[in-house]
């Protein structure tokens, strides 16, 4: 599993996920790995002392969309039930803009995307990049690389 960890206060632990663990997307993925390591058979079977009503966990939203929003790449994450209305509003707004402006913006976005992650490699590369960006060790290595001139 190879997680790193350090104490954070008296009752919390900060867990560092290695960049190659692209399967770890949510806190419950770490809990599951810990339960597997401890052994499910070592837990007492018991009903919880309280009952709750279910609602969608906020972590069930697309993690890359949430990361993109936090990093300022997108300005909002749209709930599924609002997708049609939001899309129509965006299309109306774009239709009112000059075509030359839209073409220039599209070309700049494509060039920036190609420089960050090759679009030729597809979804897995972007997923690995998102995981690597969340890994302090990978971020430190990237910073050191860029500080040294980026291999130039």
N, C-alpha and C positions, 0 to 999 in steps of 0.2 A: 504494500500500500504506500509506503514511503512518504507519508505526510510529515511535514515539519510542524512543530507546535511550540508556543511559548505562553507563559501565564499572562493573563491580562486582568489585573485586579485580584481580589481574593477568591472569587468564585467563577471566573471565566477563563477560557483558553482560546487563543487565536491560532487557527490551523492554517498552514500554508500547503496548498495543493501543488504538486509538481506539474510542470507544463505538459508532460506526456500523459497526464490523466484527464483526457478530454471528456471522459464519461462522468466526471464530477461537475455537476451544474448547480446543485442546490445543497443547502445544509443537510437535508435528509439523506443525500448520497453519502456524506461523511458518517452520519449516524448508522446507516446501513452497513458500511464497511467496518465500523467499530463493533457492531452487533455480530457480524460474521466472524470477526477475529475473536471476540469473546466467546462465541458459540451460542446459537439460538437455544440450544437445549439447556443452557445454564440459566435462562430466564424463568422466573415463576410465571405460570399461566394464571392470569387474574384479570378480572374486568376492571376498568378504570373507576375510580370513586365518584366521578361526576359524568354527566352527559352533556352534550353540546349539540347545536344545530350546525349543519354543514354549510360552508360557503367556499367559493373558489379561493384557493391559496394564491396570494399575489405573485408568488414565485412560479406559478404555472404559466405566466405570460412568457412569450419568447425571450429567453435570456439575452440573446444577441440584440434584440430590439431594446431591451431595458439598458444594456450596456451602451448601445449607440446613443440613447437619449441622455444618459449620464455624461457621456463624453462630448455631447453637443453635436453629434453627427445628424440627428433628427430632432425635430422640435416637439414631437409628441408621439405617443403610442396610442393607437386607436382601438377601442374595444370592437369586437366582431360585430355587435349589433349596430354600431355607428359607421361601419366601414363604407357602406354604399353612399350615405349622405356626405361623409367626409370626402370621399373620392369625387363625387359630383361637384362639391364646392371647390375642390382643388382644380379639377378640370376646367371649371368656369373661370377661375382665377388665371390659370395658365393660358386659356384661349384669348384672354384680353391683352396678353403681353405681345410685344413684337416678336416675330418669328426669328429674326437675327439674334435677339437676346437669348431666346430659348436654345438655339443651336449652339451658341457660344458657351452657355452654362452647361449644356449636356456634354460638350467636348471637354470642358475643364473637369467635370466630375469624372468622366471616363478616364482621363489622363491621371488624375489623382488616385483613383481606385486602382488603376493598373500599376502605379508606382508603389502603393501600399501592399497590395496582395494581388498577385496575378489572377485575373478572372478566368484564366484558362484552367486553373486547378480546381475550381468549383467550391462547393460548400465546405468540404473537409478542411481546406486551407484556412478559410475564414473562421471556422470553429476553433481550429488549433491556435490561430492568432489571438482570438478572444481569450482563450484559456491562458496562453502565454502572457498576455497583457495583465492578467490577474495574478500571476506568479511573481512574487517579489524578487526571487533569484533571477528569473528570466529578464525582468525589467532592469535589474542592476547590471546584468551582462550587456543588455542592449545599450544602456546609458554609457557604460565603459567603452563599448565599441564605437559609439557615435562621438564620444569625447576624444577618442584617439584618431579621429579623422575618418571613421567609417571604412577603413580598409583602403584608403586612397594612398 
